[in-house]
């Protein structure tokens, strides 16, 4: 996933925790697809219904803090979110996202200079273009990009072992 | 160049002489803990692998604690999946014996070990000088199948503790103060190491409480030097260290804080962030609907003693539910023997079986719309304990118990 893509953004604040992303109450649901309508519900109950595949989330500091529940990045991916761009990510969420093939990008400046509904262009590992401005972004190591491109760690392991 | 405790443990687990912050190493894990929060997902993924095998089943510990006893056919099915898989594969399995981290401290953790837990509060194991870190179920699966994982060696923030906590001030107040000072991501990707002459005055219960909460500052792990207090605990539980490490004098720390324990005061973390801390006296009078004494953070015998002493001969305020949840069966039995549970029951508290309870907003004790909980649990995120429009304040066992008696936030 190094090709450019564009997407409409949803802007969230600092410290978006995993209980916000998917509350405990819904973890017993049978599948991540069943959980989708409840994503972000403590904060913005209407948000999950408004997100369309290909959208991008822009967050503040410490995105994904809290529990190690892997359903958090899974449900965001299931909603069709293309990537999350935040000022920083909590570490367990970072690993879990990579392991589920969800692209995360750290960018300090973007959050304060865009508004919800803007369309931005992202070239992973290179640059974000928004409202006529460009933001340089770091690239992830090749082994992590391999996992993301495969759709997650389990899929990457299967691919490495020659399984489909 | 000297090494920190975290660097030494990773070097040992990676089989290399030296490891330094920023290096990435493939490490061999000593132990792998998973609970009913996500184990069913791990099993589903495991079953999708071709001819999967567990690398070393002796390293696995599975614990049902989040929803025990089950509250619905769905959780019962999830537990059954975990129970059957554990039995079939001869995995060490606990069900209802306590909150996972307490069970691990009582039965498994050894100094110098590198432990993955599919639970964010795995950093608690640092109280015994072990590098515990929380991972998701995919990382857990990889470690379960290969016995290894990759780790970025973290920088370390060192906290030198001096003196003693004043009477009426607890480890919980100390760690909330620290989290308030460095913020909810102040230790993101980093290790938090505690040392100094003040450590000797802290009990194992205090130490577990401190290390346990470090993930609320974003920490990858928490570590404490193993001293006589830790060694006594280890021996009393019939275990020996894997290895004893301390940070070298010329180890490089990202930051160093000196903390005078005598300056710490009772603290409350206000809704909805763990780092929204204020002196408890600034919250006096806030009406509460429920109080919770328990969790992997503060459900130990020492916490129950503190609460029992405060509530002895008094009553829980009218209209308030006071939940008391010992963190393990061992603690439960000790509390029974000491008469602590009698005291709580006389006061009108509800005693529950060891589980994660309302701390993670599961089967028992969840709060409704507009309600307020004061809790010794780990988190106060919006909606964490029940309805999305509810409020959680975090505090010590003493402040929680005093508040249960008064029906509003109060000091003991």
Boltz contact constraints between the chains, C-beta under 6 A:
constraints:
  - contact:
      token1: [A, 15]
      token2: [B, 184]
      max_distance: 6.0
  - contact:
      token1: [A, 15]
      token2: [B, 273]
      max_distance: 6.0
  - contact:
      token1: [A, 17]
      token2: [B, 381]
      max_distance: 6.0
  - contact:
      token1: [A, 19]
      token2: [B, 381]
      max_distance: 6.0
  - contact:
      token1: [A, 19]
      token2: [B, 383]
      max_distance: 6.0
  - contact:
      token1: [A, 19]
      token2: [B, 384]
      max_distance: 6.0
  - contact:
      token1: [A, 23]
      token2: [B, 383]
      max_distance: 6.0
  - contact:
      token1: [A, 24]
      token2: [B, 360]
      max_distance: 6.0
  - contact:
      token1: [A, 24]
      token2: [B, 361]
      max_distance: 6.0
  - contact:
      token1: [A, 24]
      token2: [B, 362]
      max_distance: 6.0
  - contact:
      token1: [A, 28]
      token2: [B, 74]
      max_distance: 6.0
  - contact:
      token1: [A, 28]
      token2: [B, 75]
      max_distance: 6.0
  - contact:
      token1: [A, 42]
      token2: [B, 382]
      max_distance: 6.0
  - contact:
      token1: [A, 42]
      token2: [B, 383]
      max_distance: 6.0
  - contact:
      token1: [A, 42]
      token2: [B, 388]
      max_distance: 6.0
  - contact:
      token1: [A, 61]
      token2: [B, 185]
      max_distance: 6.0
  - contact:
      token1: [A, 62]
      token2: [B, 184]
      max_distance: 6.0
  - contact:
      token1: [A, 62]
      token2: [B, 185]
      max_distance: 6.0
  - contact:
      token1: [A, 67]
      token2: [B, 120]
      max_distance: 6.0
  - contact:
      token1: [A, 68]
      token2: [B, 119]
      max_distance: 6.0
  - contact:
      token1: [A, 68]
      token2: [B, 120]
      max_distance: 6.0
  - contact:
      token1: [A, 68]
      token2: [B, 134]
      max_distance: 6.0
  - contact:
      token1: [A, 68]
      token2: [B, 136]
      max_distance: 6.0
  - contact:
      token1: [A, 70]
      token2: [B, 136]
      max_distance: 6.0
  - contact:
      token1: [A, 70]
      token2: [B, 137]
      max_distance: 6.0
  - contact:
      token1: [A, 90]
      token2: [B, 218]
      max_distance: 6.0
  - contact:
      token1: [A, 91]
      token2: [B, 189]
      max_distance: 6.0
  - contact:
      token1: [A, 91]
      token2: [B, 220]
      max_distance: 6.0
  - contact:
      token1: [A, 92]
      token2: [B, 120]
      max_distance: 6.0
  - contact:
      token1: [A, 92]
      token2: [B, 134]
      max_distance: 6.0
  - contact:
      token1: [A, 95]
      token2: [B, 139]
      max_distance: 6.0
  - contact:
      token1: [A, 96]
      token2: [B, 136]
      max_distance: 6.0
  - contact:
      token1: [A, 99]
      token2: [B, 138]
      max_distance: 6.0
  - contact:
      token1: [A, 153]
      token2: [B, 138]
      max_distance: 6.0
  - contact:
      token1: [A, 154]
      token2: [B, 45]
      max_distance: 6.0
  - contact:
      token1: [A, 163]
      token2: [B, 50]
      max_distance: 6.0
